[in-house]
Amino acid sequence: MAGKSDSLQQKILEDIRNGILKPGKPIPSRNQLCRKYQISRTTVDRAVNRLIESGYLSAVQGSRTIVRRSSPGHPLERLCVVYQNIRTGAVSGDQFFKQVNCPLPATVIGEEDAGVHFARMCAPGTAVIWNCPGLESLYFIRSLANASVPQILINRDFASYNYVATDQRASIREGLAWLLIEAGRDITLLARPNDHTRPYMAERTIAFYESAVELGARLSGSSIYSRNINDIPQEIAAIAQELFLGVKPARGIVLLNQEFVLPLVTCGIALGKQPGRDYFLLTFDYYEELRNTPGIGMLRQQFDLMRSEASRWLSAGYAERGELFQVKLKAEFTVYSEN
């Protein structure tokens, strides 16, 4: 189970920091770890493999697993913040942190330029923050881990790396509980299919279905719209016709992609359907334009808090000590109330 695996990871990390397990020397065999901590081989494998992926241990073919000679723990002097869809140098580290002081001198790098600046990211004394990285960056993330560079992912929880991310399960469950009270148990879902350009969608979709089952929502094949939508205005207009003017108009609607929200609400109004009167809507994420609209519940991801947690990872010494740092934050559920 995950709790035992995390506990074993921390025990091994403590032994490395305390010098009990020395760089270049093998750790106890997996069978020895099973016997010592009275846990299963699967639990041991998961913990050890995570530490290998994170760069603390090294698996030597035909030999034992050893402590890497370059284990984390070097004093940090600089920070690289990797952004999606931004030109390298276009913003400063202070702009990234906004509400908190930037703990180190920072360089902002566009994600598409990660290869060009990889040597800078690997330099001794450097920490790296990945802001919503795509799957295409996993190669660089893994390479930095193997080089024992402290790094943390913002709003992505890939593998066993450090992260601060939205707790999609807890967030969706809270919003869906509200929707079922307001609209009844019959729910309609509209979401894009999972693909590599949206790595967060797989977890979000699973969180929705698990929450729907737990809360007793009713779903049918005809109430699930999972489509690759390219022409949003035209295709959402066609879906709105089905949802609002069909034999059984949708009463409770869940949108897992933000870009569908305004087009669907606009099409509904054009068809004479008002949220809060004719239907209720739960959306991931937040639209400021709809904050005073009855009948729309929004799950607002707390990016400022994520940045604050990333700052704490640096300033409290987690990055320098090489301690596992994984934080999930529930999205803020907001719904208009006249009270």
WOCOR-V904318 format. One record per residue. N is the residue number from 0. PHI is phi in radians with two decimals (NA if undefined). OMEGA is omega in whole degrees, 0 to 359 (* if undefined). D_CENTER is the distance of its C-alpha to the mean C-alpha in Angstrom with 1 decimal. Layout:
BEGIN
n=N phi=PHI omega=OMEGA d_center=D_CENTER
n=N phi=PHI omega=OMEGA d_center=D_CENTER
END
This chain:
BEGIN
n=0 phi=NA omega=189 d_center=21.0
n=1 phi=-1.08 omega=181 d_center=17.8
n=2 phi=-1.07 omega=179 d_center=19.6
n=3 phi=-1.20 omega=179 d_center=22.4
n=4 phi=-1.12 omega=178 d_center=20.4
n=5 phi=-1.09 omega=180 d_center=18.5
n=6 phi=-1.10 omega=179 d_center=22.0
n=7 phi=-1.15 omega=177 d_center=23.6
n=8 phi=-0.96 omega=182 d_center=21.1
n=9 phi=-1.13 omega=178 d_center=22.0
n=10 phi=-1.09 omega=179 d_center=25.7
n=11 phi=-1.14 omega=179 d_center=25.8
n=12 phi=-1.08 omega=178 d_center=24.1
n=13 phi=-1.10 omega=179 d_center=26.7
n=14 phi=-1.13 omega=177 d_center=29.5
n=15 phi=-1.19 omega=182 d_center=28.5
n=16 phi=-1.13 omega=182 d_center=28.4
n=17 phi=-1.47 omega=177 d_center=31.7
n=18 phi=1.42 omega=177 d_center=33.4
n=19 phi=-1.20 omega=172 d_center=34.0
n=20 phi=-1.82 omega=189 d_center=32.1
n=21 phi=-1.75 omega=178 d_center=33.3
n=22 phi=-0.94 omega=180 d_center=32.0
n=23 phi=1.50 omega=181 d_center=33.5
n=24 phi=-1.83 omega=182 d_center=34.5
n=25 phi=-1.31 omega=169 d_center=33.3
n=26 phi=-1.48 omega=175 d_center=31.4
n=27 phi=-0.96 omega=179 d_center=33.0
n=28 phi=-1.10 omega=181 d_center=32.9
n=29 phi=-1.14 omega=177 d_center=30.5
n=30 phi=-1.16 omega=177 d_center=33.4
n=31 phi=-1.12 omega=178 d_center=34.4
n=32 phi=-1.13 omega=177 d_center=31.0
n=33 phi=-1.04 omega=182 d_center=31.3
n=34 phi=-1.21 omega=185 d_center=34.7
n=35 phi=-1.12 omega=185 d_center=34.0
n=36 phi=-1.84 omega=177 d_center=31.0
n=37 phi=0.96 omega=179 d_center=32.2
n=38 phi=-2.28 omega=185 d_center=29.0
n=39 phi=-1.36 omega=177 d_center=28.5
n=40 phi=-1.11 omega=179 d_center=28.3
n=41 phi=-1.07 omega=179 d_center=25.0
n=42 phi=-1.13 omega=179 d_center=23.5
n=43 phi=-1.11 omega=180 d_center=25.1
n=44 phi=-1.00 omega=182 d_center=24.0
n=45 phi=-1.10 omega=182 d_center=20.3
n=46 phi=-1.13 omega=183 d_center=20.6
n=47 phi=-1.16 omega=180 d_center=22.8
n=48 phi=-1.12 omega=177 d_center=20.8
n=49 phi=-1.13 omega=180 d_center=17.6
n=50 phi=-1.21 omega=174 d_center=19.9
n=51 phi=-1.18 omega=180 d_center=21.4
n=52 phi=-1.07 omega=182 d_center=18.1
n=53 phi=-1.45 omega=173 d_center=17.3
n=54 phi=1.61 omega=180 d_center=20.9
n=55 phi=-1.49 omega=180 d_center=22.7
n=56 phi=-2.11 omega=179 d_center=24.9
n=57 phi=-2.32 omega=178 d_center=26.6
n=58 phi=-1.60 omega=180 d_center=27.8
n=59 phi=-1.75 omega=184 d_center=31.4
n=60 phi=-1.01 omega=179 d_center=32.8
n=61 phi=1.36 omega=182 d_center=35.7
n=62 phi=-2.43 omega=181 d_center=35.2
n=63 phi=-1.44 omega=173 d_center=33.3
n=64 phi=-1.35 omega=185 d_center=29.8
n=65 phi=-2.06 omega=174 d_center=30.4
n=66 phi=-1.37 omega=180 d_center=28.8
n=67 phi=-1.13 omega=179 d_center=28.0
n=68 phi=-1.18 omega=181 d_center=30.5
n=69 phi=-1.83 omega=181 d_center=28.0
n=70 phi=-1.02 omega=181 d_center=25.8
n=71 phi=-1.00 omega=178 d_center=23.7
n=72 phi=2.50 omega=179 d_center=25.7
n=73 phi=-1.35 omega=176 d_center=27.2
n=74 phi=-1.02 omega=182 d_center=27.7
n=75 phi=-1.63 omega=184 d_center=25.2
n=76 phi=-2.12 omega=185 d_center=26.9
n=77 phi=-2.66 omega=185 d_center=24.5
n=78 phi=-2.34 omega=169 d_center=21.0
n=79 phi=-1.97 omega=176 d_center=19.4
n=80 phi=-1.91 omega=184 d_center=16.6
n=81 phi=-1.79 omega=183 d_center=15.4
n=82 phi=-1.88 omega=168 d_center=14.8
n=83 phi=-1.39 omega=168 d_center=14.4
n=84 phi=0.89 omega=177 d_center=17.7
n=85 phi=-2.51 omega=179 d_center=19.7
n=86 phi=-1.35 omega=180 d_center=22.9
n=87 phi=-0.93 omega=179 d_center=23.1
n=88 phi=1.46 omega=184 d_center=24.8
n=89 phi=-1.26 omega=178 d_center=24.4
n=90 phi=-2.27 omega=181 d_center=22.8
n=91 phi=-1.79 omega=176 d_center=23.1
n=92 phi=-1.08 omega=179 d_center=20.9
n=93 phi=-1.10 omega=178 d_center=22.4
n=94 phi=-1.18 omega=177 d_center=21.1
n=95 phi=-1.16 omega=185 d_center=17.5
n=96 phi=-1.36 omega=173 d_center=17.9
n=97 phi=1.00 omega=188 d_center=20.2
n=98 phi=-1.41 omega=181 d_center=20.7
n=99 phi=-2.28 omega=179 d_center=21.1
n=100 phi=-1.25 omega=176 d_center=23.3
n=101 phi=-1.23 omega=188 d_center=22.0
n=102 phi=-1.20 omega=184 d_center=22.8
n=103 phi=-2.43 omega=171 d_center=24.0
n=104 phi=-1.00 omega=190 d_center=25.5
n=105 phi=-2.15 omega=172 d_center=22.8
n=106 phi=-2.04 omega=178 d_center=22.8
n=107 phi=-1.68 omega=184 d_center=20.4
n=108 phi=-2.12 omega=173 d_center=20.0
n=109 phi=-1.21 omega=184 d_center=19.1
n=110 phi=-1.02 omega=180 d_center=16.8
n=111 phi=-1.22 omega=179 d_center=19.7
n=112 phi=-1.76 omega=185 d_center=21.9
n=113 phi=-1.02 omega=180 d_center=20.0
n=114 phi=-1.13 omega=181 d_center=22.8
n=115 phi=-1.14 omega=185 d_center=25.5
n=116 phi=-1.79 omega=186 d_center=24.2
n=117 phi=-1.10 omega=180 d_center=23.1
n=118 phi=-1.07 omega=177 d_center=26.2
n=119 phi=-1.11 omega=181 d_center=25.5
n=120 phi=-1.17 omega=181 d_center=22.0
n=121 phi=-1.54 omega=185 d_center=23.7
n=122 phi=-1.07 omega=177 d_center=26.5
n=123 phi=-0.94 omega=179 d_center=27.3
n=124 phi=1.49 omega=181 d_center=26.1
n=125 phi=-1.84 omega=170 d_center=23.0
n=126 phi=-2.01 omega=184 d_center=19.4
n=127 phi=-2.23 omega=173 d_center=16.6
n=128 phi=-1.98 omega=178 d_center=13.5
n=129 phi=-1.75 omega=181 d_center=11.3
n=130 phi=-1.64 omega=180 d_center=10.2
n=131 phi=0.93 omega=183 d_center=7.6
n=132 phi=-1.21 omega=175 d_center=9.5
n=133 phi=-1.54 omega=180 d_center=10.8
n=134 phi=-1.08 omega=181 d_center=12.0
n=135 phi=-1.17 omega=179 d_center=15.3
n=136 phi=-1.58 omega=183 d_center=14.4
n=137 phi=-1.05 omega=179 d_center=13.9
n=138 phi=-1.07 omega=180 d_center=17.6
n=139 phi=-1.19 omega=179 d_center=17.7
n=140 phi=-1.07 omega=179 d_center=14.9
n=141 phi=-1.12 omega=180 d_center=16.9
n=142 phi=-1.14 omega=177 d_center=20.1
n=143 phi=-1.13 omega=178 d_center=19.1
n=144 phi=-1.09 omega=179 d_center=18.3
n=145 phi=-1.13 omega=177 d_center=21.7
n=146 phi=-1.58 omega=178 d_center=23.3
n=147 phi=1.07 omega=175 d_center=21.9
n=148 phi=-1.45 omega=177 d_center=20.4
n=149 phi=-1.09 omega=180 d_center=18.1
n=150 phi=-2.61 omega=179 d_center=14.7
n=151 phi=-2.46 omega=181 d_center=11.3
n=152 phi=-1.82 omega=176 d_center=8.0
n=153 phi=-1.71 omega=178 d_center=6.8
n=154 phi=1.05 omega=169 d_center=3.5
n=155 phi=-2.47 omega=179 d_center=3.0
n=156 phi=-2.14 omega=179 d_center=4.7
n=157 phi=-1.12 omega=171 d_center=7.7
n=158 phi=0.82 omega=185 d_center=11.0
n=159 phi=-2.00 omega=182 d_center=12.1
n=160 phi=-1.34 omega=174 d_center=11.3
n=161 phi=-1.09 omega=179 d_center=10.8
n=162 phi=-2.72 omega=163 d_center=7.6
n=163 phi=-2.24 omega=189 d_center=7.0
n=164 phi=-2.49 omega=175 d_center=4.0
n=165 phi=-1.23 omega=173 d_center=5.4
n=166 phi=-1.42 omega=187 d_center=7.5
n=167 phi=-1.17 omega=181 d_center=8.0
n=168 phi=-1.12 omega=181 d_center=11.1
n=169 phi=-1.13 omega=182 d_center=12.8
n=170 phi=-1.16 omega=182 d_center=12.3
n=171 phi=-1.14 omega=180 d_center=13.7
n=172 phi=-1.07 omega=179 d_center=16.3
n=173 phi=-1.11 omega=180 d_center=17.7
n=174 phi=-1.15 omega=181 d_center=18.0
n=175 phi=-1.20 omega=177 d_center=19.5
n=176 phi=-1.05 omega=176 d_center=21.9
n=177 phi=-1.10 omega=183 d_center=23.2
n=178 phi=-1.09 omega=181 d_center=23.6
n=179 phi=-1.16 omega=177 d_center=25.6
n=180 phi=-1.15 omega=185 d_center=27.9
n=181 phi=-1.34 omega=191 d_center=28.6
n=182 phi=-1.94 omega=185 d_center=28.8
n=183 phi=1.65 omega=190 d_center=29.7
n=184 phi=-1.43 omega=181 d_center=28.3
n=185 phi=-1.40 omega=188 d_center=28.5
n=186 phi=-2.12 omega=173 d_center=25.2
n=187 phi=-1.93 omega=180 d_center=24.5
n=188 phi=-1.98 omega=173 d_center=21.1
n=189 phi=-2.21 omega=182 d_center=20.6
n=190 phi=-2.74 omega=172 d_center=17.6
n=191 phi=-1.28 omega=172 d_center=17.4
n=192 phi=-1.13 omega=178 d_center=17.4
n=193 phi=-1.20 omega=173 d_center=14.6
n=194 phi=-2.68 omega=188 d_center=15.2
n=195 phi=-1.20 omega=180 d_center=14.1
n=196 phi=-1.38 omega=179 d_center=13.8
n=197 phi=-2.28 omega=186 d_center=10.9
n=198 phi=-1.11 omega=180 d_center=8.7
n=199 phi=-1.31 omega=188 d_center=6.2
n=200 phi=-1.21 omega=180 d_center=9.7
n=201 phi=-1.08 omega=179 d_center=10.7
n=202 phi=-1.11 omega=181 d_center=8.5
n=203 phi=-1.13 omega=180 d_center=9.4
n=204 phi=-1.17 omega=177 d_center=12.9
n=205 phi=-1.06 omega=179 d_center=13.4
n=206 phi=-1.05 omega=179 d_center=12.4
n=207 phi=-1.12 omega=183 d_center=15.0
n=208 phi=-1.13 omega=179 d_center=17.7
n=209 phi=-1.11 omega=179 d_center=17.4
n=210 phi=-1.17 omega=179 d_center=17.7
n=211 phi=-1.07 omega=179 d_center=20.5
n=212 phi=-1.13 omega=182 d_center=22.4
n=213 phi=-1.05 omega=186 d_center=22.1
n=214 phi=-1.60 omega=176 d_center=23.4
n=215 phi=1.42 omega=176 d_center=26.1
n=216 phi=-1.25 omega=178 d_center=25.1
n=217 phi=-1.88 omega=178 d_center=27.3
n=218 phi=-2.23 omega=174 d_center=26.0
n=219 phi=-2.31 omega=179 d_center=28.3
n=220 phi=-1.01 omega=182 d_center=28.1
n=221 phi=-1.35 omega=181 d_center=29.6
n=222 phi=-1.80 omega=179 d_center=27.0
n=223 phi=-1.99 omega=179 d_center=24.0
n=224 phi=-1.92 omega=178 d_center=23.5
n=225 phi=-2.01 omega=190 d_center=21.2
n=226 phi=-2.44 omega=169 d_center=22.4
n=227 phi=-1.44 omega=184 d_center=21.9
n=228 phi=-1.78 omega=181 d_center=23.2
n=229 phi=-1.76 omega=177 d_center=24.7
n=230 phi=-1.66 omega=189 d_center=27.3
n=231 phi=-1.04 omega=182 d_center=25.3
n=232 phi=-1.00 omega=184 d_center=28.4
n=233 phi=-1.23 omega=185 d_center=30.7
n=234 phi=-1.29 omega=176 d_center=28.5
n=235 phi=-1.19 omega=177 d_center=27.0
n=236 phi=-1.07 omega=178 d_center=30.7
n=237 phi=-1.16 omega=178 d_center=31.7
n=238 phi=-1.13 omega=179 d_center=29.0
n=239 phi=-1.04 omega=176 d_center=30.0
n=240 phi=-1.00 omega=180 d_center=33.6
n=241 phi=-1.18 omega=184 d_center=32.6
n=242 phi=-1.18 omega=190 d_center=30.5
n=243 phi=-1.69 omega=184 d_center=33.0
n=244 phi=-2.06 omega=179 d_center=36.3
n=245 phi=-1.28 omega=180 d_center=36.0
n=246 phi=-1.04 omega=178 d_center=38.2
n=247 phi=-2.17 omega=184 d_center=35.6
n=248 phi=-1.01 omega=180 d_center=33.6
n=249 phi=-1.17 omega=179 d_center=30.0
n=250 phi=-1.87 omega=178 d_center=29.8
n=251 phi=-2.12 omega=186 d_center=26.1
n=252 phi=-2.16 omega=176 d_center=23.5
n=253 phi=-2.02 omega=175 d_center=19.7
n=254 phi=-1.99 omega=181 d_center=18.0
n=255 phi=-1.65 omega=178 d_center=14.5
n=256 phi=-2.12 omega=186 d_center=14.9
n=257 phi=-1.04 omega=188 d_center=15.9
n=258 phi=-1.21 omega=179 d_center=18.6
n=259 phi=-1.54 omega=193 d_center=20.7
n=260 phi=-1.14 omega=183 d_center=21.2
n=261 phi=-1.05 omega=178 d_center=24.1
n=262 phi=-1.04 omega=182 d_center=25.9
n=263 phi=-1.20 omega=179 d_center=26.0
n=264 phi=-1.09 omega=179 d_center=27.2
n=265 phi=-1.10 omega=178 d_center=29.7
n=266 phi=-1.12 omega=178 d_center=31.0
n=267 phi=-1.06 omega=179 d_center=31.4
n=268 phi=-1.09 omega=178 d_center=33.5
n=269 phi=-1.09 omega=179 d_center=35.6
n=270 phi=-1.64 omega=178 d_center=36.3
n=271 phi=1.48 omega=182 d_center=37.3
n=272 phi=-1.91 omega=183 d_center=34.2
n=273 phi=-1.91 omega=174 d_center=32.8
n=274 phi=-1.13 omega=183 d_center=29.5
n=275 phi=1.56 omega=177 d_center=30.6
n=276 phi=-2.01 omega=183 d_center=33.9
n=277 phi=-1.70 omega=180 d_center=33.4
n=278 phi=-2.82 omega=176 d_center=29.8
n=279 phi=-2.19 omega=188 d_center=26.6
n=280 phi=-2.28 omega=172 d_center=23.2
n=281 phi=-1.99 omega=183 d_center=19.6
n=282 phi=-2.27 omega=172 d_center=17.1
n=283 phi=-2.01 omega=42 d_center=13.5
n=284 phi=-2.22 omega=191 d_center=13.5
n=285 phi=-2.07 omega=174 d_center=16.5
n=286 phi=-2.16 omega=180 d_center=19.8
n=287 phi=-1.03 omega=182 d_center=22.2
n=288 phi=-1.11 omega=184 d_center=25.1
n=289 phi=-1.86 omega=188 d_center=24.7
n=290 phi=-1.17 omega=178 d_center=24.3
n=291 phi=-1.85 omega=180 d_center=28.0
n=292 phi=-1.74 omega=179 d_center=28.1
n=293 phi=-1.09 omega=173 d_center=29.0
n=294 phi=1.46 omega=179 d_center=27.3
n=295 phi=-2.09 omega=175 d_center=23.8
n=296 phi=-1.73 omega=184 d_center=20.9
n=297 phi=-2.16 omega=178 d_center=17.8
n=298 phi=-1.79 omega=186 d_center=14.3
n=299 phi=-1.71 omega=180 d_center=13.7
n=300 phi=-1.21 omega=190 d_center=10.3
n=301 phi=-1.67 omega=184 d_center=11.5
n=302 phi=-1.18 omega=177 d_center=11.0
n=303 phi=-1.09 omega=178 d_center=14.3
n=304 phi=-1.17 omega=177 d_center=13.4
n=305 phi=-1.08 omega=178 d_center=10.3
n=306 phi=-1.14 omega=177 d_center=13.1
n=307 phi=-1.11 omega=179 d_center=15.5
n=308 phi=-1.18 omega=176 d_center=13.6
n=309 phi=-1.12 omega=176 d_center=13.3
n=310 phi=-1.12 omega=178 d_center=17.0
n=311 phi=-1.14 omega=176 d_center=17.7
n=312 phi=-0.98 omega=179 d_center=16.3
n=313 phi=-1.38 omega=190 d_center=19.0
n=314 phi=-1.24 omega=180 d_center=21.8
n=315 phi=-1.52 omega=173 d_center=21.8
n=316 phi=1.57 omega=179 d_center=22.3
n=317 phi=-1.05 omega=181 d_center=19.3
n=318 phi=-1.10 omega=184 d_center=18.9
n=319 phi=-1.18 omega=181 d_center=22.7
n=320 phi=-1.45 omega=181 d_center=23.2
n=321 phi=1.29 omega=180 d_center=20.5
n=322 phi=-1.44 omega=177 d_center=19.2
n=323 phi=-1.10 omega=182 d_center=15.9
n=324 phi=-2.36 omega=182 d_center=13.5
n=325 phi=-2.34 omega=185 d_center=10.4
n=326 phi=-2.22 omega=174 d_center=9.7
n=327 phi=-2.05 omega=183 d_center=8.1
n=328 phi=-2.06 omega=178 d_center=9.6
n=329 phi=-1.26 omega=176 d_center=11.1
n=330 phi=-1.10 omega=178 d_center=11.5
n=331 phi=-1.38 omega=179 d_center=15.1
n=332 phi=-1.53 omega=180 d_center=17.3
n=333 phi=-2.18 omega=176 d_center=20.2
n=334 phi=-2.57 omega=183 d_center=23.3
n=335 phi=-1.18 omega=176 d_center=26.6
n=336 phi=-2.34 omega=180 d_center=29.4
n=337 phi=-1.37 omega=181 d_center=33.0
n=338 phi=-1.27 omega=* d_center=33.7
END
